[in-house]
Structures are given as C-alpha cells and as structure tokens.
Amino acid sequence: MTLENLLAIHRLTRHEASRESILKLLAAAERNLMDARATIISAENRFDAAYKAILQCAMAALWAKGYRTPTSEPGHHQTSIQTLPKTLGVDADTVIVLDALRRQRNLNDYSGDSVSDAVLAECLDQAESLLNLCRKTLGNT
C-alpha cells in the first residue's frame, strides 16, 4: 500500500511541515531516548519514553514526506509504524518488532502489564536505531 492509498482511505492527511518542525520533533525523540536510559525510573516509564521516541521518529518521517496521521482517529500509532518502509526504507522484520512494541505499550498502558528487562532493552535498541536512521535520512530535510 502506498502513502497515497493511505491518504485515499483517510489513514493519512496531507501535512506541510517545515524543516524546523521536523528537526524539533527529532530533538524531542532524542530527549525521550535520553530519558529512557535513566535507570532511576521504572522499566515501564523507561519503555514508554523509548516507545515515544520511536513514534516521534515515525511521525517526523511522515512529515518529511508531506503526510501525517489524523491523531484523533484510532490506530494512528499503528499507521505511523507501518508506513516506515515507505518513509525511511525500514525492512519488514523491523516493522514487525516495532508493532510488537506498540502492542506491548498498549498492554502496559491499558492493562497495567509490566515490562520485562528484555522488552525494555529491545525498545531502547529499536528507538536508538530508528533515531540514527532519521538523523541520517532526515537530518538534511
């Protein structure tokens, strides 16, 4: 499915973002990743901060392509993650991992499930990798 197809079915909207706003969102992702590395807070809050960095990277990539997800609609996190192959060239296996982290975030937020050290480590690794890809790809936006 293309970004244009997602626009046609109202999963995306057009969005004209300035270079400054994209870089600002990436800076927020960097701050969230730094917060996620703070070992004095709970694994759940660290996971949440790392996941937020992932989502901010996905949103920045969409903005750079001229789109955004309608945040008032359910599923905007999922759509943001699933567009990464089209916006940043992320491979399908990575998208599967990122989507699993999204589902874990929902379990944590809505059911109170705890976050294991292994899941936290995976989320931190994925957030760092995605942020590095964004810096490389979007840094000159």
N, CA and C atoms as an extended XYZ file, in Angstrom:
423
Properties=species:S:1:pos:R:3:atomname:S:1:resname:S:1:resid:I:1 pbc="F F F"
N         0.845       -1.180        0.000 N   MET     1
C         0.000        0.000        0.000 CA  MET     1
C         0.889        1.242        0.000 C   MET     1
N         0.552        2.198       -0.816 N   THR     2
C         1.330        3.426       -0.911 CA  THR     2
C         0.800        4.469        0.077 C   THR     2
N         1.588        5.515        0.267 N   LEU     3
C         1.139        6.622        1.114 CA  LEU     3
C        -0.093        7.283        0.505 C   LEU     3
N        -0.133        7.362       -0.807 N   GLU     4
C        -1.306        7.937       -1.491 CA  GLU     4
C        -2.562        7.095       -1.239 C   GLU     4
N        -2.407        5.767       -1.222 N   ASN     5
C        -3.547        4.893       -0.910 CA  ASN     5
C        -4.046        5.147        0.510 C   ASN     5
N        -3.118        5.295        1.440 N   LEU     6
C        -3.497        5.573        2.832 CA  LEU     6
C        -4.187        6.932        2.956 C   LEU     6
N        -3.780        7.882        2.136 N   LEU     7
C        -4.449        9.177        2.088 CA  LEU     7
C        -5.884        9.009        1.593 C   LEU     7
N        -6.059        8.199        0.578 N   ALA     8
C        -7.385        7.992       -0.023 CA  ALA     8
C        -8.361        7.335        0.946 C   ALA     8
N        -7.851        6.476        1.837 N   ILE     9
C        -8.754        5.810        2.786 CA  ILE     9
C        -8.740        6.501        4.158 C   ILE     9
N        -8.208        7.713        4.192 N   HIS    10
C        -8.251        8.582        5.371 CA  HIS    10
C        -7.421        8.082        6.548 C   HIS    10
N        -6.387        7.271        6.273 N   ARG    11
C        -5.450        6.862        7.320 CA  ARG    11
C        -4.328        7.890        7.445 C   ARG    11
N        -4.163        8.726        6.403 N   LEU    12
C        -3.205        9.827        6.405 CA  LEU    12
C        -3.893       11.086        5.912 C   LEU    12
N        -3.327       12.228        6.293 N   THR    13
C        -3.750       13.512        5.747 CA  THR    13
C        -2.503       14.222        5.213 C   THR    13
N        -2.713       15.177        4.340 N   ARG    14
C        -1.596       15.993        3.847 CA  ARG    14
C        -1.113       16.876        4.995 C   ARG    14
N         0.195       17.088        5.028 N   HIS    15
C         0.778       17.922        6.085 CA  HIS    15
C         2.052       18.556        5.555 C   HIS    15
N         2.082       19.858        5.545 N   GLU    16
C         3.267       20.573        5.096 CA  GLU    16
C         4.059       21.007        6.325 C   GLU    16
N         5.111       20.282        6.604 N   ALA    17
C         5.937       20.567        7.776 CA  ALA    17
C         7.208       21.287        7.355 C   ALA    17
N         7.610       22.224        8.162 N   SER    18
C         8.865       22.926        7.891 CA  SER    18
C        10.040       22.062        8.351 C   SER    18
N        11.190       22.346        7.805 N   ARG    19
C        12.412       21.656        8.231 CA  ARG    19
C        12.586       21.828        9.731 C   ARG    19
N        12.322       23.026       10.205 N   GLU    20
C        12.460       23.333       11.642 CA  GLU    20
C        11.547       22.455       12.499 C   GLU    20
N        10.303       22.256       12.067 N   SER    21
C         9.378       21.451       12.868 CA  SER    21
C         9.776       19.971       12.873 C   SER    21
N        10.319       19.495       11.760 N   ILE    22
C        10.789       18.110       11.705 CA  ILE    22
C        11.984       17.928       12.633 C   ILE    22
N        12.927       18.853       12.580 N   LEU    23
C        14.096       18.772       13.454 CA  LEU    23
C        13.710       18.919       14.924 C   LEU    23
N        12.705       19.724       15.195 N   LYS    24
C        12.210       19.886       16.568 CA  LYS    24
C        11.623       18.564       17.083 C   LYS    24
N        10.888       17.861       16.232 N   LEU    25
C        10.315       16.579       16.616 CA  LEU    25
C        11.422       15.539       16.833 C   LEU    25
N        12.454       15.564       16.009 N   LEU    26
C        13.581       14.658       16.204 CA  LEU    26
C        14.340       14.982       17.488 C   LEU    26
N        14.444       16.260       17.825 N   ALA    27
C        15.082       16.646       19.092 CA  ALA    27
C        14.271       16.129       20.278 C   ALA    27
N        12.945       16.164       20.165 N   ALA    28
C        12.090       15.609       21.218 CA  ALA    28
C        12.303       14.106       21.343 C   ALA    28
N        12.468       13.428       20.215 N   ALA    29
C        12.743       11.986       20.237 CA  ALA    29
C        14.077       11.715       20.934 C   ALA    29
N        15.072       12.543       20.673 N   GLU    30
C        16.366       12.402       21.335 CA  GLU    30
C        16.227       12.574       22.844 C   GLU    30
N        15.464       13.568       23.281 N   ARG    31
C        15.241       13.779       24.722 CA  ARG    31
C        14.531       12.580       25.340 C   ARG    31
N        13.527       12.049       24.630 N   ASN    32
C        12.819       10.892       25.157 CA  ASN    32
C        13.733        9.674       25.261 C   ASN    32
N        14.601        9.493       24.305 N   LEU    33
C        15.540        8.377       24.369 CA  LEU    33
C        16.510        8.565       25.534 C   LEU    33
N        16.963        9.788       25.762 N   MET    34
C        17.822       10.050       26.924 CA  MET    34
C        17.075        9.725       28.217 C   MET    34
N        15.827       10.138       28.307 N   ASP    35
C        15.021        9.825       29.495 CA  ASP    35
C        14.866        8.317       29.662 C   ASP    35
N        14.692        7.606       28.566 N   ALA    36
C        14.507        6.156       28.611 CA  ALA    36
C        15.741        5.443       29.143 C   ALA    36
N        16.882        6.065       29.034 N   ARG    37
C        18.126        5.466       29.533 CA  ARG    37
C        18.338        5.706       31.026 C   ARG    37
N        17.508        6.525       31.647 N   ALA    38
C        17.653        6.853       33.074 CA  ALA    38
C        17.225        5.656       33.927 C   ALA    38
N        18.177        5.005       34.524 N   THR    39
C        17.897        3.773       35.263 CA  THR    39
C        17.232        4.008       36.617 C   THR    39
N        17.067        5.241       37.022 N   ILE    40
C        16.440        5.507       38.324 CA  ILE    40
C        14.917        5.466       38.256 C   ILE    40
N        14.366        5.389       37.046 N   ILE    41
C        12.907        5.293       36.923 CA  ILE    41
C        12.514        3.870       36.558 C   ILE    41
N        11.248        3.567       36.665 N   SER    42
C        10.761        2.205       36.432 CA  SER    42
C        10.955        1.771       34.981 C   SER    42
N        10.986        0.465       34.808 N   ALA    43
C        11.099       -0.110       33.455 CA  ALA    43
C         9.927        0.329       32.592 C   ALA    43
N         8.744        0.417       33.177 N   GLU    44
C         7.554        0.821       32.408 CA  GLU    44
C         7.681        2.242       31.889 C   GLU    44
N         8.162        3.167       32.721 N   ASN    45
C         8.321        4.549       32.263 CA  ASN    45
C         9.468        4.694       31.278 C   ASN    45
N        10.519        3.917       31.467 N   ARG    46
C        11.618        3.928       30.507 CA  ARG    46
C        11.145        3.396       29.158 C   ARG    46
N        10.384        2.312       29.195 N   PHE    47
C         9.819        1.732       27.977 CA  PHE    47
C         8.928        2.756       27.277 C   PHE    47
N         8.074        3.420       28.040 N   ASP    48
C         7.156        4.409       27.469 CA  ASP    48
C         7.924        5.538       26.782 C   ASP    48
N         8.999        5.992       27.392 N   ALA    49
C         9.802        7.069       26.791 CA  ALA    49
C        10.490        6.587       25.514 C   ALA    49
N        10.995        5.362       25.528 N   ALA    50
C        11.645        4.818       24.326 CA  ALA    50
C        10.623        4.626       23.210 C   ALA    50
N         9.445        4.112       23.560 N   TYR    51
C         8.394        3.939       22.558 CA  TYR    51
C         7.983        5.298       21.976 C   TYR    51
N         7.884        6.294       22.834 N   LYS    52
C         7.521        7.636       22.366 CA  LYS    52
C         8.559        8.154       21.365 C   LYS    52
N         9.830        7.856       21.602 N   ALA    53
C        10.882        8.254       20.652 CA  ALA    53
C        10.682        7.564       19.308 C   ALA    53
N        10.307        6.285       19.345 N   ILE    54
C        10.025        5.556       18.106 CA  ILE    54
C         8.885        6.223       17.350 C   ILE    54
N         7.813        6.523       18.056 N   LEU    55
C         6.654        7.146       17.419 CA  LEU    55
C         7.005        8.523       16.860 C   LEU    55
N         7.778        9.303       17.592 N   GLN    56
C         8.164       10.632       17.103 CA  GLN    56
C         9.028       10.523       15.850 C   GLN    56
N         9.890        9.538       15.779 N   CYS    57
C        10.680        9.318       14.561 CA  CYS    57
C         9.774        8.962       13.388 C   CYS    57
N         8.816        8.076       13.635 N   ALA    58
C         7.883        7.677       12.572 CA  ALA    58
C         7.073        8.880       12.093 C   ALA    58
N         6.650        9.712       13.028 N   MET    59
C         5.878       10.905       12.645 CA  MET    59
C         6.748       11.889       11.863 C   MET    59
N         7.990       12.093       12.298 N   ALA    60
C         8.886       13.003       11.580 CA  ALA    60
C         9.113       12.526       10.153 C   ALA    60
N         9.243       11.217        9.979 N   ALA    61
C         9.437       10.663        8.637 CA  ALA    61
C         8.214       10.901        7.760 C   ALA    61
N         7.032       10.733        8.339 N   LEU    62
C         5.803       11.029        7.588 CA  LEU    62
C         5.731       12.512        7.222 C   LEU    62
N         6.037       13.371        8.176 N   TRP    63
C         6.001       14.810        7.922 CA  TRP    63
C         6.940       15.170        6.776 C   TRP    63
N         8.128       14.559        6.758 N   ALA    64
C         9.109       14.856        5.711 CA  ALA    64
C         8.596       14.464        4.332 C   ALA    64
N         7.674       13.507        4.280 N   LYS    65
C         7.074       13.077        3.012 CA  LYS    65
C         5.797       13.850        2.689 C   LYS    65
N         5.384       14.750        3.599 N   GLY    66
C         4.198       15.570        3.330 CA  GLY    66
C         2.894       15.009        3.865 C   GLY    66
N         2.987       14.119        4.848 N   TYR    67
C         1.795       13.484        5.417 CA  TYR    67
C         1.853       13.504        6.939 C   TYR    67
N         0.725       13.172        7.528 N   ARG    68
C         0.643       12.906        8.961 CA  ARG    68
C        -0.549       12.001        9.200 C   ARG    68
N        -0.557       11.369       10.352 N   THR    69
C        -1.718       10.561       10.715 CA  THR    69
C        -2.713       11.462       11.426 C   THR    69
N        -4.013       11.241       11.212 N   PRO    70
C        -5.004       12.006       11.987 CA  PRO    70
C        -5.024       11.464       13.417 C   PRO    70
N        -4.474       12.216       14.352 N   THR    71
C        -4.291       11.717       15.710 CA  THR    71
C        -5.605       11.540       16.468 C   THR    71
N        -6.681       12.081       15.945 N   SER    72
C        -7.981       11.899       16.597 CA  SER    72
C        -8.604       10.549       16.241 C   SER    72
N        -7.999        9.850       15.288 N   GLU    73
C        -8.522        8.560       14.836 CA  GLU    73
C        -7.792        7.418       15.525 C   GLU    73
N        -8.518        6.357       15.890 N   PRO    74
C        -7.827        5.185       16.445 CA  PRO    74
C        -6.886        4.583       15.407 C   PRO    74
N        -5.790        4.020       15.893 N   GLY    75
C        -4.855        3.349       15.004 CA  GLY    75
C        -3.758        4.224       14.445 C   GLY    75
N        -3.654        5.468       14.900 N   HIS    76
C        -2.639        6.341       14.306 CA  HIS    76
C        -1.218        5.898       14.663 C   HIS    76
N        -1.013        5.286       15.821 N   HIS    77
C         0.314        4.756       16.147 CA  HIS    77
C         0.668        3.629       15.178 C   HIS    77
N        -0.265        2.725       14.972 N   GLN    78
C        -0.041        1.588       14.082 CA  GLN    78
C         0.254        2.059       12.663 C   GLN    78
N        -0.521        3.016       12.177 N   THR    79
C        -0.297        3.548       10.831 CA  THR    79
C         1.079        4.189       10.723 C   THR    79
N         1.463        4.969       11.728 N   SER    80
C         2.777        5.625       11.704 CA  SER    80
C         3.894        4.603       11.581 C   SER    80
N         3.803        3.527       12.352 N   ILE    81
C         4.831        2.487       12.329 CA  ILE    81
C         4.804        1.734       10.999 C   ILE    81
N         3.625        1.424       10.516 N   GLN    82
C         3.515        0.634        9.291 CA  GLN    82
C         3.928        1.397        8.035 C   GLN    82
N         4.034        2.709        8.114 N   THR    83
C         4.488        3.482        6.951 CA  THR    83
C         6.007        3.589        6.879 C   THR    83
N         6.723        3.123        7.887 N   LEU    84
C         8.182        3.271        7.906 CA  LEU    84
C         8.895        2.682        6.687 C   LEU    84
N         8.427        1.586        6.096 N   PRO    85
C         9.090        1.132        4.857 CA  PRO    85
C         8.990        2.165        3.731 C   PRO    85
N         7.897        2.908        3.688 N   LYS    86
C         7.699        3.911        2.633 CA  LYS    86
C         8.393        5.229        2.942 C   LYS    86
N         8.578        5.539        4.235 N   THR    87
C         9.147        6.833        4.591 CA  THR    87
C        10.650        6.780        4.843 C   THR    87
N        11.129        5.656        5.406 N   LEU    88
C        12.548        5.558        5.747 CA  LEU    88
C        13.224        4.306        5.194 C   LEU    88
N        12.462        3.466        4.491 N   GLY    89
C        13.037        2.248        3.956 CA  GLY    89
C        13.304        1.169        4.999 C   GLY    89
N        12.573        1.227        6.112 N   VAL    90
C        12.734        0.234        7.174 CA  VAL    90
C        12.238       -1.116        6.661 C   VAL    90
N        12.971       -2.194        6.987 N   ASP    91
C        12.586       -3.518        6.491 CA  ASP    91
C        11.390       -4.074        7.260 C   ASP    91
N        10.735       -5.044        6.646 N   ALA    92
C         9.503       -5.620        7.195 CA  ALA    92
C         9.723       -6.277        8.556 C   ALA    92
N        10.857       -6.935        8.750 N   ASP    93
C        11.120       -7.587       10.033 CA  ASP    93
C        11.185       -6.566       11.165 C   ASP    93
N        11.782       -5.421       10.900 N   THR    94
C        11.855       -4.368       11.915 CA  THR    94
C        10.472       -3.817       12.216 C   THR    94
N         9.663       -3.651       11.193 N   VAL    95
C         8.292       -3.159       11.408 CA  VAL    95
C         7.516       -4.142       12.291 C   VAL    95
N         7.725       -5.416       12.107 N   ILE    96
C         7.053       -6.419       12.945 CA  ILE    96
C         7.468       -6.240       14.404 C   ILE    96
N         8.749       -6.030       14.642 N   VAL    97
C         9.239       -5.816       16.011 CA  VAL    97
C         8.653       -4.524       16.586 C   VAL    97
N         8.662       -3.460       15.806 N   LEU    98
C         8.122       -2.182       16.278 CA  LEU    98
C         6.623       -2.289       16.582 C   LEU    98
N         5.909       -3.047       15.770 N   ASP    99
C         4.487       -3.228       16.021 CA  ASP    99
C         4.251       -4.048       17.289 C   ASP    99
N         5.116       -5.018       17.552 N   ALA   100
C         5.018       -5.783       18.801 CA  ALA   100
C         5.269       -4.876       20.002 C   ALA   100
N         6.196       -3.943       19.860 N   LEU   101
C         6.442       -2.973       20.932 CA  LEU   101
C         5.227       -2.061       21.128 C   LEU   101
N         4.571       -1.711       20.036 N   ARG   102
C         3.346       -0.905       20.129 CA  ARG   102
C         2.280       -1.665       20.913 C   ARG   102
N         2.123       -2.946       20.606 N   ARG   103
C         1.129       -3.755       21.330 CA  ARG   103
C         1.492       -3.881       22.809 C   ARG   103
N         2.792       -4.023       23.096 N   GLN   104
C         3.236       -4.082       24.497 CA  GLN   104
C         2.933       -2.770       25.209 C   GLN   104
N         3.128       -1.679       24.511 N   ARG   105
C         2.810       -0.369       25.091 CA  ARG   105
C         1.328       -0.284       25.443 C   ARG   105
N         0.466       -0.795       24.560 N   ASN   106
C        -0.972       -0.794       24.845 CA  ASN   106
C        -1.286       -1.655       26.058 C   ASN   106
N        -0.662       -2.820       26.157 N   LEU   107
C        -0.892       -3.684       27.321 CA  LEU   107
C        -0.454       -2.999       28.602 C   LEU   107
N         0.685       -2.335       28.543 N   ASN   108
C         1.187       -1.621       29.704 CA  ASN   108
C         0.262       -0.465       30.086 C   ASN   108
N        -0.147        0.313       29.096 N   ASP   109
C        -0.980        1.491       29.370 CA  ASP   109
C        -2.397        1.146       29.795 C   ASP   109
N        -2.986        0.144       29.157 N   TYR   110
C        -4.404       -0.111       29.357 CA  TYR   110
C        -4.715       -1.305       30.248 C   TYR   110
N        -3.717       -2.165       30.512 N   SER   111
C        -3.956       -3.329       31.373 CA  SER   111
C        -3.023       -3.370       32.570 C   SER   111
N        -2.027       -2.502       32.580 N   GLY   112
C        -1.092       -2.478       33.692 CA  GLY   112
C        -0.043       -3.568       33.641 C   GLY   112
N         0.093       -4.240       32.487 N   ASP   113
C         1.115       -5.280       32.366 CA  ASP   113
C         2.499       -4.680       32.591 C   ASP   113
N         3.362       -5.455       33.226 N   SER   114
C         4.722       -4.982       33.460 CA  SER   114
C         5.562       -5.172       32.191 C   SER   114
N         6.719       -4.554       32.193 N   VAL   115
C         7.638       -4.626       31.063 CA  VAL   115
C         8.884       -5.360       31.522 C   VAL   115
N         9.242       -6.413       30.823 N   SER   116
C        10.436       -7.180       31.186 CA  SER   116
C        11.699       -6.414       30.781 C   SER   116
N        12.807       -6.805       31.388 N   ASP   117
C        14.087       -6.190       31.033 CA  ASP   117
C        14.412       -6.419       29.560 C   ASP   117
N        14.072       -7.599       29.042 N   ALA   118
C        14.361       -7.918       27.638 CA  ALA   118
C        13.547       -7.033       26.690 C   ALA   118
N        12.281       -6.811       27.013 N   VAL   119
C        11.428       -5.959       26.170 CA  VAL   119
C        11.914       -4.512       26.240 C   VAL   119
N        12.275       -4.066       27.428 N   LEU   120
C        12.817       -2.709       27.570 CA  LEU   120
C        14.086       -2.556       26.736 C   LEU   120
N        14.989       -3.527       26.824 N   ALA   121
C        16.236       -3.459       26.062 CA  ALA   121
C        15.956       -3.412       24.559 C   ALA   121
N        15.000       -4.217       24.099 N   GLU   122
C        14.637       -4.210       22.669 CA  GLU   122
C        14.080       -2.854       22.259 C   GLU   122
N        13.235       -2.281       23.080 N   CYS   123
C        12.644       -0.979       22.762 CA  CYS   123
C        13.723        0.100       22.711 C   CYS   123
N        14.644        0.065       23.650 N   LEU   124
C        15.753        1.032       23.641 CA  LEU   124
C        16.601        0.872       22.380 C   LEU   124
N        16.920       -0.372       22.025 N   ASP   125
C        17.724       -0.619       20.817 CA  ASP   125
C        17.002       -0.141       19.560 C   ASP   125
N        15.713       -0.455       19.468 N   GLN   126
C        14.938       -0.053       18.289 CA  GLN   126
C        14.811        1.464       18.200 C   GLN   126
N        14.602        2.119       19.338 N   ALA   127
C        14.480        3.584       19.346 CA  ALA   127
C        15.791        4.223       18.895 C   ALA   127
N        16.899        3.711       19.400 N   GLU   128
C        18.199        4.258       19.020 CA  GLU   128
C        18.479        4.050       17.531 C   GLU   128
N        18.188        2.861       17.034 N   SER   129
C        18.409        2.571       15.610 CA  SER   129
C        17.550        3.466       14.718 C   SER   129
N        16.284        3.610       15.085 N   LEU   130
C        15.383        4.423       14.275 CA  LEU   130
C        15.778        5.897       14.321 C   LEU   130
N        16.180        6.363       15.485 N   LEU   131
C        16.619        7.757       15.597 CA  LEU   131
C        17.878        7.988       14.765 C   LEU   131
N        18.809        7.053       14.786 N   ASN   132
C        20.011        7.184       13.954 CA  ASN   132
C        19.657        7.212       12.473 C   ASN   132
N        18.715        6.368       12.060 N   LEU   133
C        18.267        6.365       10.665 CA  LEU   133
C        17.608        7.701       10.313 C   LEU   133
N        16.799        8.211       11.225 N   CYS   134
C        16.161        9.515       10.982 CA  CYS   134
C        17.187       10.623       10.855 C   CYS   134
N        18.156       10.632       11.737 N   ARG   135
C        19.210       11.661       11.667 CA  ARG   135
C        19.910       11.606       10.316 C   ARG   135
N        20.228       10.393        9.891 N   LYS   136
C        20.933       10.209        8.615 CA  LYS   136
C        20.053       10.606        7.435 C   LYS   136
N        18.781       10.180        7.484 N   THR   137
C        17.882       10.388        6.359 CA  THR   137
C        17.234       11.769        6.362 C   THR   137
N        16.819       12.233        7.524 N   LEU   138
C        16.054       13.474        7.607 CA  LEU   138
C        16.863       14.659        8.113 C   LEU   138
N        18.070       14.413        8.572 N   GLY   139
C        18.881       15.475        9.145 CA  GLY   139
C        19.107       16.638        8.216 C   GLY   139
N        19.044       16.380        6.920 N   ASN   140
C        19.242       17.437        5.921 CA  ASN   140
C        17.937       17.879        5.288 C   ASN   140
N        16.809       17.558        5.956 N   THR   141
C        15.498       17.889        5.405 CA  THR   141
C        15.334       19.385        5.229 C   THR   141
